[in-house]
Amino acid sequence: MIYAFIYIAALVAANLLVAWLGVWFSLVNAFVLIGLDLSLRDKLHDLWEGDNLAIKMGGLIATASIVSYAINPATGMIAFASLAAFCLSMVADAVAYQYLKGKDWMVRVNGSNTAGALVDSVVFPTIAFGGLMLEIVALQFLAKVSGGYIWSRIFKRFA
């Protein structure tokens, strides 16, 4: 259950920080907090396998968006962008994770992180900031994949 709380807290923090500090901070969030969420999503995937996974993950994502908005209504579009991006990237992540089933955990996690990061990196900034910004998409993608890799190493070692 602690993983679910960490997941929500990281998403809420990411939403609030981007709303407060702007588009440039989305790159820091992508590396630290979204990289964490991508790897944590796979940890939860393993824990909840076959146990209403999509409903539980969707509930975490929706909860984080609602909490973000409740704390600071100025996060409105960012909270919505986060909800849309994470729901769509959750699908890409889950499909890739299942496809890689039977592979080493690091391969599964980082393969699915790459798929999820790609979708999230296109959807989030496009909705949150009102247009497709290819530089931000590319930088966010690299930051999320890199951050996800570091978090996956930490989870493999300590969790």
Backbone bond lengths (Angstrom), bond angles and torsions (degrees), N, CA, C in turn:
res aa  C-N    CA-C-N  psi(-1)  N-CA   C-N-CA  omega(-1)  CA-C   N-CA-C  phi
1 M - - - 1.442 - - 1.530 111.43 -
2 I 1.319 117.56 -28.19 1.453 121.28 179.76 1.526 110.80 -61.50
3 Y 1.351 116.80 -35.18 1.457 120.10 179.44 1.527 111.07 -63.07
4 A 1.316 117.37 -37.46 1.467 121.42 178.94 1.531 110.17 -65.00
5 F 1.320 117.22 -42.11 1.472 120.26 178.72 1.526 111.44 -65.92
6 I 1.324 116.66 -41.29 1.469 120.45 177.97 1.525 109.66 -62.93
7 Y 1.331 116.69 -41.78 1.458 122.06 179.68 1.529 110.77 -58.34
8 I 1.328 116.12 -50.64 1.468 120.79 -179.51 1.527 110.26 -63.67
9 A 1.331 117.10 -45.76 1.473 120.71 -178.65 1.525 111.27 -60.10
10 A 1.324 117.30 -41.09 1.460 120.61 -179.70 1.530 111.23 -66.51
11 L 1.321 117.18 -41.66 1.471 119.77 178.53 1.526 111.44 -66.11
12 V 1.325 116.64 -43.09 1.465 120.20 178.99 1.530 109.49 -62.04
13 A 1.326 116.84 -46.74 1.461 120.37 179.04 1.527 110.66 -59.34
14 A 1.329 117.00 -43.45 1.467 120.57 179.48 1.526 110.95 -61.45
15 N 1.324 117.30 -45.02 1.467 120.82 179.79 1.527 111.59 -62.68
16 L 1.326 116.55 -46.40 1.461 120.39 -177.97 1.528 111.85 -66.49
17 L 1.324 116.63 -40.26 1.457 120.05 -179.56 1.523 112.32 -66.05
18 V 1.332 117.51 -40.33 1.470 119.98 177.88 1.523 110.15 -67.72
19 A 1.331 117.21 -39.93 1.470 119.91 178.06 1.528 110.68 -62.72
20 W 1.313 116.93 -36.80 1.454 121.50 -176.90 1.532 112.41 -81.15
21 L 1.350 116.65 -43.86 1.459 120.24 -171.41 1.532 114.66 -101.85
22 G 1.322 117.67 -14.83 1.455 120.56 174.78 1.517 115.41 94.44
23 V 1.333 114.01 -174.00 1.458 122.43 -171.06 1.529 112.72 -60.01
24 W 1.317 118.43 -37.40 1.468 119.86 -177.69 1.521 111.11 -60.63
25 F 1.343 116.43 -33.60 1.462 118.40 -177.42 1.523 112.01 -74.85
26 S 1.316 116.91 -15.28 1.475 119.31 178.93 1.526 110.53 -61.32
27 L 1.320 117.47 -25.90 1.467 120.26 178.09 1.527 111.51 -71.79
28 V 1.324 117.13 -39.08 1.466 121.07 175.69 1.531 109.29 -65.77
29 N 1.335 115.41 -46.36 1.468 120.07 176.49 1.522 111.43 -56.74
30 A 1.330 116.17 -43.42 1.462 120.76 -177.81 1.520 110.72 -57.63
31 F 1.317 116.27 -42.85 1.462 120.38 -178.41 1.523 111.90 -72.83
32 V 1.308 117.39 -49.89 1.465 121.11 -172.25 1.527 112.49 -84.66
33 L 1.326 117.00 -60.50 1.468 120.08 -170.35 1.524 113.67 -84.99
34 I 1.320 118.21 -40.13 1.460 119.42 -179.45 1.527 110.26 -76.75
35 G 1.322 117.17 -35.20 1.467 119.77 171.34 1.517 111.15 -57.21
36 L 1.341 116.00 -41.62 1.465 121.23 175.71 1.514 110.47 -61.42
37 D 1.335 117.02 -49.12 1.464 120.38 -178.23 1.518 112.74 -61.97
38 L 1.322 117.57 -38.82 1.463 119.57 179.67 1.522 111.37 -63.29
39 S 1.317 117.63 -43.71 1.465 120.38 179.54 1.521 111.25 -73.11
40 L 1.328 116.48 -37.40 1.454 120.79 179.11 1.529 110.93 -65.84
41 R 1.321 116.15 -33.85 1.468 120.98 177.16 1.533 110.33 -57.41
42 D 1.341 116.60 -40.10 1.465 119.76 -179.90 1.526 111.98 -73.52
43 K 1.311 116.83 -32.14 1.467 120.60 174.29 1.530 108.78 -62.62
44 L 1.319 116.55 -45.38 1.467 121.09 177.31 1.525 110.95 -66.15
45 H 1.319 117.01 -35.97 1.464 122.11 177.00 1.534 109.63 -55.87
46 D 1.331 115.92 -46.75 1.468 119.95 178.78 1.529 111.77 -65.59
47 L 1.316 116.84 -41.99 1.470 120.42 -178.40 1.522 112.13 -67.87
48 W 1.323 117.35 -36.03 1.466 121.59 -174.63 1.520 113.55 -103.71
49 E 1.306 118.93 10.34 1.468 121.76 -174.75 1.526 111.31 -48.22
50 G 1.323 115.37 126.33 1.453 121.55 177.67 1.514 113.98 72.83
51 D 1.305 118.48 6.97 1.461 122.12 -175.20 1.530 109.87 -116.87
52 N 1.339 116.78 62.60 1.465 122.25 -178.30 1.525 111.89 55.20
53 L 1.302 116.23 44.55 1.465 122.43 -175.44 1.523 112.67 -54.48
54 A 1.317 116.90 -49.99 1.470 120.23 -176.99 1.523 111.23 -62.51
55 I 1.314 117.13 -40.32 1.466 120.64 179.87 1.524 110.44 -67.01
56 K 1.316 116.99 -43.03 1.467 120.34 -179.74 1.525 111.38 -66.39
57 M 1.331 117.21 -45.78 1.467 119.82 179.81 1.531 110.34 -66.00
58 G 1.317 116.35 -42.28 1.466 119.87 176.57 1.518 111.63 -60.45
59 G 1.325 116.34 -37.80 1.465 120.88 177.23 1.518 112.30 -64.31
60 L 1.341 116.67 -40.57 1.467 119.91 177.36 1.524 110.89 -63.52
61 I 1.330 116.11 -44.03 1.460 121.18 -178.67 1.529 110.05 -64.45
62 A 1.328 116.93 -46.17 1.470 120.81 179.21 1.524 110.96 -63.46
63 T 1.322 116.71 -41.85 1.465 120.62 178.96 1.520 111.05 -60.07
64 A 1.322 116.72 -44.56 1.469 120.30 179.58 1.529 111.06 -62.00
65 S 1.313 117.26 -40.40 1.470 120.53 179.54 1.527 110.73 -66.95
66 I 1.319 117.27 -42.83 1.464 121.68 179.54 1.525 110.77 -65.08
67 V 1.321 117.16 -44.50 1.465 121.18 178.83 1.524 110.13 -63.02
68 S 1.330 117.52 -42.44 1.470 121.20 178.25 1.518 110.26 -57.65
69 Y 1.313 115.85 -47.64 1.460 120.41 -179.04 1.528 111.35 -66.39
70 A 1.340 116.87 -39.76 1.466 120.66 -179.81 1.532 111.48 -64.41
71 I 1.320 117.12 -38.58 1.461 120.72 179.18 1.523 110.95 -70.32
72 N 1.326 116.36 -41.36 1.460 120.82 -177.85 1.520 109.49 -147.17
73 P 1.337 117.96 97.80 1.465 120.47 -179.55 1.530 114.21 -56.48
74 A 1.323 117.58 -17.60 1.470 120.57 177.08 1.523 111.49 -66.32
75 T 1.330 117.26 -14.01 1.468 120.65 177.54 1.523 111.15 -80.01
76 G 1.313 118.97 3.99 1.462 123.17 -173.29 1.518 115.06 -39.30
77 M 1.321 117.54 -62.50 1.466 120.18 -177.78 1.529 111.11 -69.65
78 I 1.316 117.61 -33.79 1.464 120.70 178.35 1.525 109.89 -68.54
79 A 1.329 116.66 -42.78 1.470 119.87 177.62 1.523 110.48 -62.67
80 F 1.337 116.95 -40.97 1.463 120.35 177.63 1.530 111.08 -65.65
81 A 1.338 116.67 -43.92 1.462 120.80 178.80 1.527 110.45 -61.86
82 S 1.315 116.28 -40.17 1.458 121.27 178.15 1.522 110.61 -63.01
83 L 1.321 116.26 -45.51 1.465 121.09 178.88 1.526 110.56 -59.30
84 A 1.323 116.83 -49.73 1.466 120.73 -178.78 1.531 111.04 -63.91
85 A 1.325 116.66 -47.01 1.467 120.53 -177.42 1.517 111.75 -64.37
86 F 1.320 116.69 -43.47 1.461 118.58 -178.05 1.522 112.32 -72.85
87 C 1.309 118.48 -32.67 1.473 119.38 176.24 1.529 110.25 -66.01
88 L 1.328 116.37 -45.53 1.465 119.41 179.84 1.528 111.74 -69.12
89 S 1.318 116.68 -40.08 1.466 118.65 179.90 1.527 111.10 -71.20
90 M 1.341 116.62 -26.92 1.466 120.35 176.12 1.528 109.80 -61.44
91 V 1.310 116.95 -40.85 1.464 121.27 178.92 1.529 109.92 -64.13
92 A 1.325 116.93 -48.59 1.472 120.70 179.78 1.526 110.37 -61.47
93 D 1.314 116.69 -43.32 1.461 122.43 179.18 1.528 110.83 -60.69
94 A 1.331 116.63 -48.37 1.469 120.95 -176.87 1.530 111.70 -64.99
95 V 1.331 116.00 -41.05 1.464 119.46 178.58 1.530 110.06 -62.93
96 A 1.323 116.56 -46.48 1.469 120.12 179.74 1.524 110.86 -64.82
97 Y 1.322 117.73 -41.06 1.465 121.62 -179.33 1.529 110.53 -62.78
98 Q 1.324 116.31 -42.87 1.474 120.25 178.52 1.526 110.79 -67.41
99 Y 1.323 116.59 -39.86 1.457 121.43 178.66 1.529 110.92 -59.99
100 L 1.308 116.29 -36.14 1.467 122.07 -177.51 1.524 113.13 -90.20
101 K 1.331 116.71 6.19 1.465 120.58 179.68 1.527 109.50 -56.45
102 G 1.309 115.76 137.31 1.456 120.78 -177.19 1.517 112.28 98.17
103 K 1.334 116.42 -14.73 1.464 121.49 176.13 1.528 108.57 -87.02
104 D 1.315 115.16 167.70 1.456 121.17 175.04 1.536 109.46 -55.99
105 W 1.341 116.40 146.84 1.461 121.29 -177.07 1.528 111.59 -56.10
106 M 1.306 118.33 -41.10 1.469 121.28 -179.56 1.534 111.30 -63.61
107 V 1.313 117.56 -36.48 1.465 121.23 177.70 1.528 109.45 -67.70
108 R 1.334 116.12 -45.71 1.470 120.12 179.43 1.528 111.32 -61.03
109 V 1.328 116.10 -49.24 1.461 120.21 -176.58 1.521 111.01 -63.37
110 N 1.309 117.44 -49.79 1.462 119.46 -176.12 1.518 112.52 -73.42
111 G 1.317 117.69 -30.48 1.466 120.00 173.58 1.521 111.42 -65.79
112 S 1.332 116.19 -45.04 1.466 119.45 179.42 1.526 110.80 -72.11
113 N 1.337 117.40 -34.05 1.468 119.88 175.56 1.524 110.79 -60.50
114 T 1.308 116.94 -39.26 1.461 120.91 -179.95 1.528 110.49 -63.67
115 A 1.327 116.51 -44.70 1.469 120.40 178.84 1.529 110.58 -64.30
116 G 1.333 116.45 -47.79 1.463 120.51 179.71 1.524 111.84 -63.59
117 A 1.336 116.50 -41.04 1.467 120.94 -179.10 1.526 111.10 -63.90
118 L 1.321 117.14 -37.91 1.457 120.44 179.68 1.528 110.70 -61.93
119 V 1.325 116.21 -50.58 1.463 120.50 -179.40 1.528 110.29 -63.15
120 D 1.331 116.88 -48.25 1.458 121.59 -178.39 1.529 111.23 -61.00
121 S 1.319 116.59 -39.50 1.468 121.01 -176.85 1.518 112.79 -68.68
122 V 1.305 117.98 -25.94 1.462 121.23 176.26 1.528 110.35 -84.85
123 V 1.327 116.46 -47.41 1.464 121.13 -172.30 1.532 112.33 -71.34
124 F 1.344 117.75 -49.95 1.466 119.83 -173.18 1.531 113.60 -58.44
125 P 1.325 119.67 -58.26 1.472 117.34 -176.28 1.528 113.12 -67.04
126 T 1.319 117.07 -29.31 1.467 119.65 179.54 1.526 110.44 -63.95
127 I 1.330 116.84 -43.52 1.466 120.23 179.02 1.531 110.64 -78.22
128 A 1.327 117.56 -47.94 1.465 121.14 -173.97 1.519 113.24 -64.01
129 F 1.328 116.99 -37.20 1.458 120.51 -173.57 1.521 113.07 -112.58
130 G 1.334 116.49 8.08 1.449 121.01 169.40 1.511 118.27 79.69
131 G 1.306 118.51 19.82 1.453 119.34 176.82 1.518 111.45 174.47
132 L 1.299 115.52 161.44 1.461 121.53 179.95 1.527 109.04 -78.33
133 M 1.331 115.54 114.26 1.465 121.81 179.31 1.525 106.88 -114.29
134 L 1.325 115.51 97.97 1.462 120.70 -171.28 1.527 113.09 -58.88
135 E 1.322 117.74 -36.33 1.470 119.80 179.44 1.529 110.79 -65.13
136 I 1.324 115.78 -43.67 1.472 120.29 178.96 1.518 109.93 -65.68
137 V 1.324 117.63 -42.38 1.467 121.64 177.74 1.527 109.90 -57.83
138 A 1.309 117.04 -49.75 1.471 121.00 -178.13 1.523 111.48 -63.78
139 L 1.328 116.53 -45.35 1.466 119.28 -179.53 1.527 111.93 -67.16
140 Q 1.328 116.59 -39.92 1.469 119.04 176.97 1.527 110.63 -62.89
141 F 1.326 116.33 -43.67 1.464 119.89 179.73 1.529 110.45 -57.79
142 L 1.315 117.33 -49.60 1.470 120.75 179.51 1.522 111.49 -61.77
143 A 1.326 117.11 -41.17 1.462 120.92 179.89 1.528 111.11 -65.87
144 K 1.321 117.68 -41.77 1.470 121.12 -178.91 1.521 111.57 -67.80
145 V 1.319 117.00 -43.12 1.472 119.97 179.00 1.522 110.07 -65.61
146 S 1.336 117.38 -42.74 1.468 120.82 179.13 1.527 111.40 -65.99
147 G 1.327 116.01 -47.64 1.460 119.97 178.29 1.516 111.78 -62.77
148 G 1.326 116.37 -41.09 1.472 120.15 177.56 1.517 112.04 -60.98
149 Y 1.333 116.08 -38.58 1.463 119.93 178.24 1.531 110.75 -63.02
150 I 1.312 116.12 -46.22 1.477 119.18 179.66 1.523 110.55 -62.74
151 W 1.335 117.55 -45.04 1.466 120.09 178.42 1.525 111.49 -63.88
152 S 1.321 118.20 -37.15 1.474 119.55 178.84 1.528 110.63 -63.85
153 R 1.323 117.08 -37.23 1.477 120.96 176.27 1.535 110.49 -63.35
154 I 1.326 115.43 -41.70 1.469 119.69 178.84 1.525 109.85 -64.78
155 F 1.327 118.30 -46.47 1.457 121.01 179.86 1.530 111.45 -62.85
156 K 1.313 116.53 -40.13 1.468 119.32 179.66 1.506 110.66 -63.05
157 R 1.305 116.92 -38.95 1.460 121.09 -176.30 1.531 112.87 -77.87
158 F 1.333 117.58 -39.90 1.464 120.33 -169.57 1.521 115.55 -113.63
159 A 1.319 119.26 -18.67 1.470 119.36 -173.74 1.522 112.07 -106.69
